[in-house]
Amino acid sequence: MLRALQIGYKPRETRHPVLIPARMHVGASWIEVVIHNLSSGGALVASDEAPDRGTYVEIRRGRQTIIGRVVWRKNRFFGIQAQDRIDIAVIINEPRLASRPRSANDPESSCERRARPRMEADARIARQLESSRRWSAAFQFGVFLVLALIAAGFAATELYDVLSRPFSEVESHL
């Protein structure tokens, strides 16, 4: 009977029940989560701060990363649809790191992972922004100056026409 009801429906992918602690990056913060089950296309995750439906999240377990979108949410549980296929065995067997990976902002971390340090890039962008601001201010001043000269020319022409009529009449009577 159940088989007859499932005709035309895609069978549900096998879920692998697990309890894996992980960290989730959502917005600008990292929060602790627990992965309750995994499939190759997504995961069931629980957290005290469950993200809203449609939110993109990044879940990390050791060096493994799952990037996906929240497709449903109920209380503290939510399901994510993974961007790429999930290698379940790798996630399950990934050892938990003894400590959090070092960030470039850590004072103890002296190695820079980027080809160009962030401070240099930020300074370059700030200089370019200031240069663009100065150029646009000079361009704006030039446009206003040209418009003012054109308006002054029209005003001078009109004033000359208005004043020349009475003087030409006086000259013709003399």
Secondary structure, DSSP 8 states (H G I E B T S, - for coil): -HHHHTTTS------EEEEEEEEEEETTEEEEEEEEEEETTEEEEE-SS---TT-EEEEEETTEEEEEEEEEEETTEEEEEESS---HHHHHH----SS----TT-TT-----SSS-HHHHHHHHHHHHHHHHHHHHHHHHHHHHHHHHHHHHHHHHHHHHHHHHHHHHHHHH-
